[in-house]
Structures are given as structure tokens and as C-alpha cells.
């Protein structure tokens, strides 16, 4: 007894016995024809199934295809090469070929994993795009509100984190003193604030800036950033007449300055004009030059 021969073909149909068919055995006999049709079909289906990968741990070969998901799809759907190409192009925003891989992008950033911090530090040391004024430069503005990038030079406490570039400038250049030193006459410097989170700005209100003597020999013994009060230069007057200067009251000015007893003339309750055509003197609580008031400011971002 032998098996029917099998062919891997898809027979078009399965033969139906007719009432007039004679009984005939063998591989080509009429009795085996329907079985042969089914056997061929079965072999064909088996061969086709074996050509395909298993559903579990499939190892695909050739060029299998699948529907391309729409951009932004986030599911278990198969991602085709077309889907990935669109996603990558979106990721690098269709960058040129020299910048369309992560390695090329990393190389362009100097392979610096802290690129943002590196650039922030570098930019803090570069010129401000608007004016190029260095950080920490004291100046004045014509408005009550400082322009962008500036703070009022008013001795206020500010946060170190919020104005880190200015704080770094102050500490790196040794321009920070204690609160006590600042209050004792070093208002041209920064003060340490609370010692942790804040620091104090230099003072500039009602003050003019004077060039530091720096061993020139005219304004000796001055510390950089120190405050100097107003003063009147010492003088001597050889006269027997009363000196009328300012709102003197009843005491002779020269005598009040330690010039010794003076001869008193006519008392005046108001300042008098001199004989040189200078008009009536202007009297105030301070000795000052003619001036214009502007807002004192300091640069807090730009170049260090």
C-alpha cells in the first residue's frame, strides 16, 4: 500500500464522482482523483505557511511591508522606514546632511554634555548686543526707570541667583565688603547682604563720581570705592573787617573756623553780595558745584 504522490500546486477544483464513473485505483485512478486534488492543495498551503515567519519571535526576511502610520502615532503599530524617516526629519527639522544625525549634532556642539551651561558662561563674558557696556559699569540715565540690563545704583539688596552675572563680577574682582564696612564708608563697593542669598548694590544717589587717586598724590589715602563727604578747602583771610559768608547768624565765620577773635562789623541776617559782580551767594546745607540730577545705574548683564 503506497501513499498518493503530492505536488505543491493549488488545483482549481476538487473532482466530483459521477454516477457513470468506473471504479479505478492507482495514483491516477478516478477513485483517487478527489483525494489527489485535496492532497495537492494541502501541500501547497503547507509550503506557503513555511515560507512565512512565525508570529512569535519572527525573523523576517526579504522586504516585508506594512501600512505607514501617520506622524505622531504613539502605539504598538509597526513603524515603517517611511514613518521613521518622517519622524527623524521632524526631529532635526529637515537639517542639512551634515547635521542630520545625533553624532553630527553632538560634534557641532563640541561633544559638550553641558553645552547650555558652557554657552551661558561664555555669553556672560561677551559684549552685550545692544551697547557692549561691561558688567559692573556705573553710569547714569535720564529716566527714573533704568534701561534693560541695568539696575539703580541705590544700595538696595538684590538676589544673587537673579543677578548672578553681576554677583560673579563683584566677587571675582574683590569688590564685596561686609555690611558693616559698607555702612562705614565703602558705599562704592558691593556688600555681602545676608551672606547667602542676597547682596547689596553700590550707592550712587546724590553722589558724583571722582577719579580714584591711585598714587597720583592729590587725594591721598583714599580707598577704591570709598565715600568722601563734602568739604571746604582751608583758607586764611587777613582783614579787620567782618567776613560775611552765608547765613552766619551772630558769630563771625572766621572765628568759628578757629581763626581767633575777630572784629565784628554790621550784622546781617541775609547773605550779602560781594563787590565783584557775582550776585547774592546761594546758601545750602552742602558745598557743591552746579549740576544736573540723573538716575545713577549699574550694568548687570553684558561683558564681564
C-alpha positions in Angstrom: 0.0 0.0 0.0 1.5 3.3 -1.1 0.8 7.0 -0.5 -0.6 9.3 -3.1 2.1 11.4 -4.7 1.9 15.1 -3.6 2.5 18.2 -5.7 2.7 21.7 -4.3 0.0 23.1 -6.6 -3.3 24.8 -6.0 -5.7 22.6 -8.0 -8.5 24.7 -9.4 -11.2 22.3 -8.0 -11.9 19.0 -6.3 -13.2 16.3 -8.7 -16.7 15.0 -8.0 -17.5 11.4 -8.7 -20.1 10.8 -11.4 -22.6 8.0 -11.3 -21.2 6.6 -14.5 -17.5 6.6 -13.3 -16.0 3.2 -13.3 -14.0 2.1 -10.2 -10.3 2.6 -10.9 -7.5 2.7 -8.3 -3.8 3.8 -8.5 -2.2 7.3 -8.3 -4.0 8.5 -11.5 -7.2 6.3 -11.0 -10.6 8.0 -10.9 -11.1 6.9 -7.3 -8.1 8.9 -6.1 -8.7 12.0 -8.1 -10.6 14.0 -5.5 -8.1 13.0 -2.8 -5.2 14.0 -5.1 -6.8 17.4 -5.6 -7.0 17.9 -1.8 -3.6 16.5 -1.2 -2.0 18.9 -3.7 -3.9 21.8 -2.1 -2.8 20.8 1.4 0.9 20.5 0.3 0.7 23.9 -1.4 -0.7 25.6 1.7 1.9 23.9 3.9 4.7 25.1 1.7 3.3 28.7 1.7 3.0 28.7 5.5 6.6 27.5 5.9 7.8 30.4 3.8 6.4 32.9 6.4 7.8 33.9 9.7 6.3 32.6 12.9 4.1 35.0 14.9 6.3 34.7 17.9 10.0 35.8 17.6 9.5 36.3 13.9 12.8 36.6 11.9 11.5 38.4 8.8 13.5 38.2 5.5 13.2 39.9 2.2 11.3 43.2 2.1 8.2 42.9 4.3 5.8 45.8 4.1 3.3 47.4 6.5 1.0 50.4 6.5 2.8 53.6 7.3 1.4 55.2 10.5 0.6 58.9 10.5 3.2 61.3 12.0 2.9 61.5 15.8 1.4 58.0 16.2 2.3 56.5 19.6 1.0 52.9 19.8 2.0 49.3 19.2 1.6 49.8 15.4 4.6 48.7 13.3 6.8 51.7 12.5 7.9 51.5 8.8 11.0 53.1 7.4 8.9 55.8 5.9 7.4 56.6 9.4 10.9 56.8 10.9 12.2 59.0 8.2 9.4 61.5 8.7 9.9 61.4 12.5 13.7 62.0 12.2 13.2 64.8 9.7 10.8 66.4 12.1 13.3 65.9 15.0 16.1 67.7 13.2 13.7 70.0 11.4 15.0 68.8 7.9 18.5 69.9 8.8 21.2 69.6 6.1 23.0 66.3 5.7 26.0 67.4 7.8 23.6 67.9 10.8 21.0 65.2 10.4 22.4 62.6 12.8 22.8 62.7 16.6 26.6 62.2 16.2 26.9 65.2 13.8 24.8 67.3 16.1 26.9 66.3 19.1 30.1 67.2 17.2 28.6 70.5 16.2 28.1 71.2 20.0 31.6 70.2 20.7 30.6 66.9 22.3 29.7 69.0 25.4 27.1 67.4 27.5 26.8 70.7 29.5 26.6 72.8 26.4 23.8 75.1 27.8 25.9 75.9 30.9 29.0 76.4 28.8 27.3 78.8 26.5 25.7 80.7 29.3 29.1 81.2 30.9 30.6 82.2 27.5 27.9 84.6 26.7 28.2 86.2 30.1 31.7 87.2 29.1 30.8 88.6 25.7 29.7 92.1 24.6 26.0 93.0 25.1 24.4 93.1 21.6 22.8 96.5 22.3 25.7 98.5 23.7 28.7 96.5 24.7 29.0 98.1 28.1 30.8 95.8 30.6 29.0 94.3 33.6 29.5 96.5 36.7 29.9 99.7 34.8 28.5 102.6 36.8 26.7 105.3 34.8 23.6 107.5 34.7 20.3 107.5 32.7 17.8 110.3 32.1 14.8 108.3 33.1 13.6 107.3 36.6 13.5 103.6 35.4 16.8 102.1 34.3 17.0 100.7 30.8 17.1 97.0 30.1 20.2 95.4 31.6 20.7 98.0 34.3 19.8 98.4 38.0 19.6 101.6 40.0 22.8 102.2 42.0 20.8 102.8 45.2 22.3 100.5 47.8 19.4 98.1 47.5 19.6 94.4 48.4 19.1 92.1 45.3 19.2 88.3 44.9 22.4 86.6 44.0 20.6 84.0 41.8 18.6 86.6 40.0 21.7 88.8 39.2 24.4 86.1 39.1 26.5 87.8 36.4 26.8 91.0 38.5 27.4 89.0 41.7 30.2 87.0 39.9 31.7 90.2 38.6 31.8 91.6 42.2 33.3 88.5 43.8 35.8 87.8 41.0 37.1 91.4 41.2 37.2 91.6 45.0 34.5 94.3 45.2 32.5 92.8 48.0 32.8 94.1 51.6 30.9 93.4 54.8 27.7 95.2 55.6 29.5 97.0 58.4 32.3 98.2 56.1 29.8 99.3 53.5 27.8 101.4 56.1 31.1 102.8 57.4 32.0 104.5 54.1 32.6 101.8 51.4 29.3 102.5 49.6 31.1 102.5 46.3 31.5 98.7 46.7 29.1 95.9 46.9 28.1 94.4 50.3 27.6 90.8 51.2 23.9 91.2 52.0 22.6 88.2 54.1 25.8 86.3 53.2 23.8 83.5 51.4 21.1 84.6 49.0 21.4 88.4 48.6 24.0 91.1 48.1 23.9 94.9 48.3 24.4 97.3 45.3 26.7 100.3 45.4 25.2 103.6 46.3 25.1 106.5 43.8 22.2 108.7 44.8 23.1 112.4 45.3 26.8 111.5 44.7 29.2 112.4 42.0 31.9 110.0 40.8 35.5 111.1 41.3 38.5 109.5 39.7 40.5 107.3 42.1 43.8 109.0 43.1 45.8 105.7 42.6 49.1 107.2 43.9 48.6 110.4 41.9 49.2 112.3 45.1 46.3 114.8 45.2 43.6 112.8 47.0 45.8 110.7 49.2 44.7 107.8 51.5 41.5 107.1 49.6 40.4 103.5 49.2 38.8 102.5 45.9 35.0 102.7 46.2 35.1 104.8 49.4 32.7 107.6 50.2 34.0 111.1 50.8 31.9 113.8 52.4 31.8 117.4 51.1 34.4 119.9 52.4 35.6 123.5 52.1 39.3 124.0 51.3 41.2 125.6 54.2 42.0 129.4 53.8 43.2 132.4 55.7 41.8 135.9 55.5 43.9 138.9 56.7 41.2 141.5 57.4 40.0 143.6 60.2 36.5 143.7 58.7 33.7 141.3 59.4 33.5 138.4 56.8 30.0 138.0 55.6 29.7 134.5 54.2 26.4 132.6 54.0 23.8 132.7 56.7 26.4 133.3 59.5 24.0 134.3 62.3 25.7 136.3 65.0 29.0 134.6 65.1 31.9 135.7 62.9 32.7 133.0 60.3 36.5 133.3 60.6 36.2 133.0 64.4 34.1 129.9 64.0 36.8 128.4 61.8 39.3 128.8 64.5 41.0 132.0 63.1 40.9 133.7 66.5 39.0 136.7 67.8 37.6 138.9 65.0 36.4 142.5 64.9 32.7 142.5 64.3 31.1 144.9 61.9 27.5 145.4 61.0 25.4 142.2 61.4 23.4 140.9 58.5 20.6 138.4 58.7 20.8 137.6 55.0 23.7 136.7 52.6 25.2 139.8 51.0 26.5 140.4 47.5 30.2 140.8 47.0 31.9 143.7 45.2 32.9 141.6 42.2 29.5 141.3 40.5 28.9 137.7 41.5 25.5 138.5 43.0 24.0 137.1 46.1 25.6 133.8 47.2 23.5 130.7 47.3 23.4 129.1 50.7 22.7 125.4 51.3 23.5 122.5 53.6 26.4 121.4 51.4 29.2 122.7 49.3 28.6 121.7 45.7 29.2 122.5 42.1 26.5 123.4 39.6 24.9 120.1 38.5 22.1 118.2 36.8 20.4 115.2 38.5 20.2 111.9 36.6 19.4 108.4 37.9 22.6 106.5 38.9 22.6 103.0 37.4 24.9 100.0 37.1 25.1 97.3 34.4 24.1 93.8 35.5 24.4 91.9 32.3 26.8 92.1 29.3 30.5 91.5 29.3 32.5 90.8 32.5 
